[in-house]
Amino acid sequence: MAHREPSGPTVVTGGAGAIGSVLVGRLLADGEEVRVVDNLSSGRREHLPTHPKLSVVVGDLTDPPSFEAALEGAGTVWHLAANPDVRLGIEQPRIDLDRGTIATFHLLEAARRHDVRRVRFSSSSVVYGHPRTFPTPEEYGPLLPESQYGAAKLACEALMSAYAHDYGLTVHLFRFANIVGPAMTHGILFDLFEKLRQDPSRLEVLGDGRQAKSYLRAEECVAGMQFAAARTAETVNVFNLGAIDRISVREIAEKVVAAHGGRARIDFTGGERGWVGDVPQQLLAIEKIRRLGWTPELTSARAVDRTIEEMVESRRVRP
């Protein structure tokens, strides 16, 4: 493969999703030409603007002919497409294999064929499994995921590393904490709001409420990815992205109930995990990206507060 400097349009897989649509907006604001590839299984076309430099391909990464043309002449791929719901992978064990590992293989093969030299991947904190070190650094190991979702993310990281070394790609692997924002279609805040919509008098919360994790806003997640990608160019670059602290499930449930008027009874189902495969405690070390000069502005609590405020407004919640 002949070497050339990366140039041309930027491809964003999963670009109609909660994080991808924020990234697309930032890239367009930076003047880039953007091609979105999304099967719209969880993303929404309305999340994307109408823009002369934006094109959208409704294609599936498990079906290369449906998307491969989008990589022609591209310089960079941001790979955010995946099954976004960890619990769904427990119920349907093949979904993360198909939409995660196999889809990533097809994308990397297309990138190789079209000489796309930069690939940036949305991985997850769940690749660490149930760590014993907090905050958990990028060097932590062994990596022993406890869900199908985590296993697929780790397999994708391995494929990215192999293609980088074998075919001259530069890859960035971003391990996310819990990401929240107004365009979510899953996750704890989405679930709690849905439960109160169905029964305003009672809120069932999975686990014992002591699960505690880091929460990062989608726009800060995108800012962190762009910041690190612009300043690092090793063959394989790995970064944690999360807030500097964490918040418990009990605190989140209390905030959601308060936003609905404070009358609902909170019932915990019990147990240290919310579900099979759940990682009850999570806090990522972000010193690596902080040394580059980037730190998120919001704490986990403030990220949750801002998202609750937006959801109250968009759903017209009247306490």
ABEGO torsion letter per residue (X at the ends): XBBBBBBEBBBBBGAABAAAAAAAAAAAAAGBBBBBBBAGAABBAAABBBBAABBBBBBBAABAAAAAAAABGBABBBBABBBABAAAAAABAAAAAAABAAAAAAAAAAAAAAGBABBBBBBBAAAAEBBABOBBBAABOBBBBABAAAAAAAAAAAAAAAAAAAAGBBBBBBBBBBBBEAABABEAAAAAAAAAAABAABBBBBEAGABBBBBBBAAAAAAAAAAAAAABABABBBBBBBBABBBBAAAAAAAAAAAAGGABBBBBAEEABABBGBBABBBBBAAAAAAAGBBBABBAAAAAAAAAAAAAAAAGBBX
